[in-house]
């Protein structure tokens, strides 16, 4: 049986330690700027311990982003890894990403091929043509 991932739990715990704040302090800071929703310190405690919590909702991720002072994208990727076993593959310029299930099972060549696909997609989107760039 595969070992459970703790990417999201580790990220929250590490960042809170770096900031030197308590669970209650983080809960007081973690307010979603879109909805005003907060994150309860008990939920943060369980999440840090990789306890049985449901995957965080978008409002929870936005609130934690504010409270921890880290990019939302970083929290999204850590949550996808821990709760869904998905990893991000980014285009070279970091403008486009895809999430892949069980990417750790792919060899380096397959990951490189996927990165090239993502980069091609990013180029097409940025040019708005939907066609392959002339080379």
Helices and strands as residue ranges (DSSP letters): H 7-19, H 23-29, H 41-48, H 58-68, H 72-84, E 86-90, E 97-101, G 103-105, H 108-127
